């Protein structure tokens, strides 16, 4: 059986998984959380001025109902839907799809592992 590049594993395509890992990875000294959502840039000019810029993976997640767009704040954000959280929990729990050490903060938030500080005790 040959798998296509867009084969669904843990409910996400490979492009979507890469996007999610990138958004949830440590940024400088900040550990992003699932609850805060994914911040989006907006168009600064042209016909789409003020609208959120959606990367292809984000657009796919929205279209498939795994994320929702919140534009009620000055900076638009994407948040996981209930279905998306189930798929995310499955993805983060799989060591092949998300490094347990690198994403310990997400594993803790999703209730997969104990909090990193408590695990050391």
Backbone as CSV, one residue per row, in Angstrom:
resi,resn,N_x,N_y,N_z,CA_x,CA_y,CA_z,C_x,C_y,C_z
1,UNK,0.843,-1.179,0.000,0.000,0.000,0.000,0.887,1.240,0.000
2,UNK,0.665,2.138,-0.909,1.436,3.371,-1.003,0.640,4.500,-0.356
3,UNK,1.303,5.232,0.529,0.640,6.359,1.178,0.947,7.630,0.423
4,UNK,-0.056,8.453,0.282,0.173,9.747,-0.350,0.741,10.706,0.685
5,UNK,1.305,11.814,0.200,1.879,12.809,1.098,0.841,13.363,2.056
6,UNK,-0.397,13.401,1.617,-1.441,13.986,2.441,-2.214,12.938,3.249
7,UNK,-1.656,11.748,3.398,-2.327,10.703,4.158,-2.590,11.177,5.582
8,UNK,-3.779,10.882,6.084,-4.131,11.283,7.434,-3.534,10.315,8.438
9,UNK,-2.774,10.862,9.359,-2.245,10.103,10.490,-2.596,10.920,11.712
10,UNK,-3.257,10.305,12.676,-3.734,10.987,13.883,-4.672,12.137,13.506
11,UNK,-5.391,12.003,12.393,-6.372,13.003,12.005,-5.828,14.201,11.254
12,UNK,-4.512,14.272,11.057,-3.893,15.410,10.378,-3.049,14.936,9.213
13,UNK,-2.901,15.795,8.199,-1.986,15.514,7.102,-0.566,15.851,7.569
14,UNK,0.434,15.456,6.817,1.816,15.747,7.200,2.068,17.252,7.250
15,UNK,1.478,17.992,6.334,1.623,19.450,6.318,0.984,20.067,7.558
16,UNK,-0.180,19.581,7.917,-0.871,20.087,9.110,-0.076,19.753,10.372
17,UNK,0.460,18.544,10.450,1.267,18.163,11.623,2.490,19.057,11.752
18,UNK,3.157,19.342,10.640,4.338,20.217,10.672,3.942,21.619,11.142
19,UNK,2.826,22.122,10.657,2.336,23.443,11.065,2.039,23.471,12.565
20,UNK,1.361,22.452,13.059,1.013,22.376,14.482,2.275,22.303,15.337
21,UNK,3.218,21.447,14.937,4.479,21.353,15.702,5.201,22.693,15.719
22,UNK,5.241,23.373,14.597,5.915,24.672,14.514,5.241,25.701,15.434
23,UNK,3.924,25.710,15.456,3.192,26.676,16.275,3.286,26.374,17.775
24,UNK,3.420,25.102,18.130,3.466,24.727,19.548,4.890,24.560,20.076
25,UNK,5.883,24.743,19.231,7.271,24.625,19.647,7.679,25.874,20.432
26,UNK,8.693,25.711,21.278,9.193,26.832,22.070,9.640,27.973,21.170
27,UNK,9.233,29.193,21.521,9.601,30.387,20.772,10.399,31.266,21.721
28,UNK,11.708,31.363,21.471,12.642,31.981,22.407,12.459,31.287,23.751
29,UNK,12.059,31.981,24.803,11.874,31.341,26.103,10.405,31.099,26.415
30,UNK,9.549,31.235,25.427,8.118,31.097,25.643,7.624,29.737,25.176
31,UNK,6.854,29.076,26.049,6.227,27.810,25.691,4.761,28.105,25.354
32,UNK,4.385,28.055,24.078,2.998,28.337,23.712,2.054,27.271,24.254
33,UNK,0.801,27.661,24.435,-0.192,26.710,24.913,-1.275,26.517,23.854
34,UNK,-1.927,25.393,23.939,-3.036,25.091,23.035,-4.184,26.062,23.313
35,UNK,-4.403,26.381,24.578,-5.510,27.246,24.983,-5.388,28.659,24.411
36,UNK,-4.171,29.138,24.180,-3.967,30.485,23.639,-4.229,30.560,22.142
37,UNK,-4.266,29.425,21.481,-4.497,29.392,20.045,-3.264,29.791,19.254
38,UNK,-3.401,29.813,17.947,-2.308,30.153,17.041,-2.550,31.550,16.494
39,UNK,-1.622,32.444,16.738,-1.729,33.817,16.263,-1.529,33.873,14.755
40,UNK,-2.339,34.687,14.104,-2.241,34.865,12.654,-1.844,36.295,12.323
41,UNK,-1.096,36.467,11.261,-0.796,37.793,10.739,-1.996,38.265,9.929
42,UNK,-2.050,39.572,9.677,-3.131,40.115,8.843,-2.530,40.823,7.645
43,UNK,-3.334,40.938,6.606,-2.922,41.661,5.415,-2.875,43.138,5.751
44,UNK,-1.802,43.809,5.359,-1.616,45.239,5.661,-2.150,46.165,4.579
45,UNK,-2.366,45.637,3.402,-2.861,46.473,2.312,-3.566,45.634,1.265
46,UNK,-4.061,46.302,0.261,-4.714,45.592,-0.835,-6.153,45.246,-0.529
47,UNK,-6.707,44.393,-1.362,-8.107,44.019,-1.256,-8.412,43.240,0.032
48,UNK,-7.404,42.575,0.587,-7.608,41.763,1.793,-7.163,42.475,3.067
49,UNK,-6.967,43.773,3.015,-6.472,44.539,4.157,-7.288,44.227,5.417
50,UNK,-6.562,43.900,6.502,-7.196,43.609,7.780,-7.646,42.171,7.954
51,UNK,-7.689,41.395,6.872,-8.102,39.999,6.964,-6.909,39.137,7.399
52,UNK,-7.182,38.018,8.075,-6.079,37.154,8.501,-5.408,36.453,7.323
53,UNK,-4.093,36.311,7.434,-3.336,35.533,6.447,-3.372,34.086,6.912
54,UNK,-3.907,33.224,6.086,-4.033,31.807,6.452,-3.036,30.964,5.667
55,UNK,-2.056,30.372,6.366,-1.167,29.434,5.681,-2.008,28.265,5.141
56,UNK,-1.534,27.578,4.104,-2.314,26.468,3.533,-2.740,25.420,4.572
57,UNK,-1.862,25.088,5.508,-2.207,24.088,6.527,-3.329,24.602,7.427
58,UNK,-3.275,25.873,7.783,-4.316,26.456,8.630,-5.656,26.468,7.893
59,UNK,-5.619,26.801,6.628,-6.839,26.809,5.812,-7.458,25.415,5.754
60,UNK,-6.614,24.402,5.595,-7.070,23.023,5.558,-7.704,22.616,6.900
61,UNK,-7.070,22.997,8.005,-7.606,22.678,9.334,-8.965,23.341,9.552
62,UNK,-9.114,24.567,9.074,-10.397,25.273,9.173,-11.470,24.589,8.336
63,UNK,-11.126,24.284,7.100,-12.085,23.658,6.187,-12.564,22.312,6.688
64,UNK,-11.691,21.589,7.369,-12.055,20.255,7.871,-12.674,20.294,9.264
65,UNK,-12.854,21.506,9.828,-13.526,21.650,11.120,-12.678,21.268,12.319
66,UNK,-11.356,21.224,12.153,-10.484,20.875,13.267,-10.034,22.114,14.043
67,UNK,-10.171,23.276,13.419,-9.867,24.540,14.072,-10.952,25.541,13.699
68,UNK,-11.051,26.593,14.506,-11.988,27.681,14.222,-11.228,28.998,14.299
69,UNK,-11.679,29.975,13.548,-11.050,31.288,13.485,-11.773,32.243,14.422
70,UNK,-11.017,32.924,15.286,-11.567,33.923,16.200,-10.998,35.282,15.801
71,UNK,-11.862,36.160,15.305,-11.441,37.494,14.899,-11.981,38.566,15.842
72,UNK,-12.417,38.175,17.035,-12.999,39.126,17.979,-11.930,39.959,18.696
73,UNK,-10.682,39.578,18.584,-9.576,40.312,19.206,-8.820,41.075,18.124
74,UNK,-7.971,42.019,18.545,-7.186,42.762,17.545,-6.298,41.856,16.683
75,UNK,-5.773,40.796,17.281,-4.947,39.846,16.530,-5.755,38.557,16.360
76,UNK,-6.077,38.174,15.122,-6.866,36.952,14.913,-6.086,35.705,15.340
77,UNK,-6.825,34.722,15.836,-6.215,33.473,16.308,-7.037,32.278,15.840
78,UNK,-6.345,31.157,15.728,-6.995,29.879,15.439,-7.043,29.070,16.722
79,UNK,-8.184,28.445,16.975,-8.344,27.585,18.145,-8.834,26.220,17.686
80,UNK,-8.388,25.178,18.376,-8.847,23.825,18.059,-10.300,23.665,18.470
81,UNK,-11.067,22.976,17.641,-12.436,22.591,17.995,-12.342,21.351,18.870
82,UNK,-13.459,20.866,19.366,-13.440,19.645,20.180,-12.872,18.470,19.384
83,UNK,-13.277,18.355,18.128,-12.755,17.294,17.262,-11.260,17.467,17.056
84,UNK,-10.825,18.705,16.888,-9.413,19.006,16.711,-8.591,18.656,17.939
85,UNK,-9.154,18.900,19.129,-8.440,18.573,20.375,-8.251,17.062,20.492
86,UNK,-9.260,16.302,20.115,-9.149,14.834,20.153,-8.016,14.379,19.229
87,UNK,-7.981,14.926,18.011,-6.926,14.570,17.054,-5.565,15.052,17.541
88,UNK,-5.511,16.250,18.128,-4.248,16.771,18.649,-3.725,15.903,19.781
89,UNK,-4.608,15.501,20.674,-4.201,14.634,21.791,-3.613,13.329,21.250
90,UNK,-4.231,12.778,20.212,-3.737,11.543,19.595,-2.364,11.781,18.962
91,UNK,-2.196,12.909,18.284,-0.922,13.223,17.634,0.192,13.424,18.655
92,UNK,-0.073,14.212,19.684,0.954,14.536,20.679,1.316,13.300,21.508
93,UNK,0.376,12.392,21.695,0.645,11.179,22.462,1.539,10.202,21.694
94,UNK,1.579,10.318,20.382,2.383,9.421,19.546,3.810,9.964,19.461
95,UNK,4.751,9.257,20.053,6.151,9.695,20.116,6.779,9.867,18.734
96,UNK,6.247,9.183,17.730,6.785,9.319,16.368,6.381,10.632,15.725
97,UNK,5.280,11.208,16.183,4.750,12.420,15.569,5.136,13.695,16.317
98,UNK,5.426,13.572,17.616,5.801,14.741,18.413,6.741,14.293,19.525
99,UNK,7.950,14.827,19.528,8.963,14.496,20.528,8.420,14.768,21.936
100,UNK,8.358,13.739,22.793,7.785,13.923,24.130,8.537,14.948,24.986
101,UNK,9.838,15.081,24.800,10.596,16.065,25.579,10.361,17.478,25.059
102,UNK,10.411,17.630,23.760,10.226,18.939,23.143,8.817,19.485,23.383
103,UNK,7.838,18.594,23.405,6.444,19.009,23.569,5.869,18.587,24.927
104,UNK,6.729,18.503,25.933,6.280,18.131,27.286,5.238,19.115,27.809
105,UNK,5.398,20.397,27.478,4.441,21.409,27.938,3.050,21.171,27.338
106,UNK,2.988,20.711,26.102,1.701,20.435,25.455,1.122,19.132,26.005
107,UNK,1.978,18.132,26.190,1.522,16.853,26.753,0.905,17.073,28.131
108,UNK,1.527,17.932,28.920,1.004,18.255,30.243,-0.336,18.977,30.145
109,UNK,-0.416,19.969,29.266,-1.653,20.735,29.100,-2.815,19.845,28.662
110,UNK,-2.523,18.867,27.822,-3.568,17.972,27.311,-3.857,16.799,28.245
111,UNK,-3.126,16.725,29.356,-3.361,15.658,30.330,-2.752,14.322,29.941
112,UNK,-1.777,14.339,29.049,-1.125,13.103,28.621,-0.055,12.690,29.633
113,UNK,0.694,13.663,30.136,1.741,13.428,31.133,1.534,14.369,32.308
114,UNK,2.255,14.076,33.390,2.294,15.016,34.499,2.997,16.271,34.061
115,UNK,2.782,17.358,34.762,3.492,18.605,34.464,4.983,18.351,34.559
116,UNK,5.805,18.972,33.693,7.236,18.743,33.696,7.883,18.958,35.062
117,UNK,7.445,19.957,35.820,8.036,20.218,37.142,7.657,19.145,38.143
118,UNK,6.454,18.582,38.021,5.997,17.544,38.942,6.620,16.197,38.607
119,UNK,6.956,15.978,37.352,7.537,14.695,36.944,8.935,14.530,37.525
120,UNK,9.643,15.639,37.799,10.995,15.579,38.325,11.016,15.291,39.817
121,UNK,9.894,15.487,40.517,9.860,15.274,41.959,9.922,13.816,42.340
